[in-house]
Amino acid sequence: MRGFLEDTPFLLTGPERWNALGLGTTAVFADQLVYNMKRSGRFRFGNRTYRLRRVRFPRNPEPEWFVVDLLENRDMAGVSLDSLERALARAIGTGRWRPDTLRETAATYGTRRTQAAVNRALEKAGVS
């Protein structure tokens, strides 16, 4: 991937990362999702298919960023916003995520809908 993108920054994300968050997703799909600053499209290298997207992303993402990424890609993950909100509120309530970092990350990388979902989850968890 590094050679294909000519050493521009990239980030691998998708079901492996989202499922590991413990928010109830069990998404699986054949393509590896790759965020980068250079190319968009579907590419096949060897036996693996990659879906590249030109989007903004942090170079060293915090775990909270992957939560926002999942919320942004909930349709791809096959999970509803309501169920993600409930699971996120429970996880926040146990101290699993840093509320301020989650809120800031949603404000920076999320749509208004994602920001609202994060804020509702924080409220449900009793964090203002």
Secondary structure, DSSP 8 states (H G I E B T S, - for coil): -TTTTTT--EEEESHHHHHTT-SS-----SEEEEEESS--EEEEETTEEEEEEE----SS--HHHHHHHHHHTHHHHT--HHHHHHHHHHHHHTT-S-HHHHHHHHHHHS-HHHHHHHHHHHHHTT--
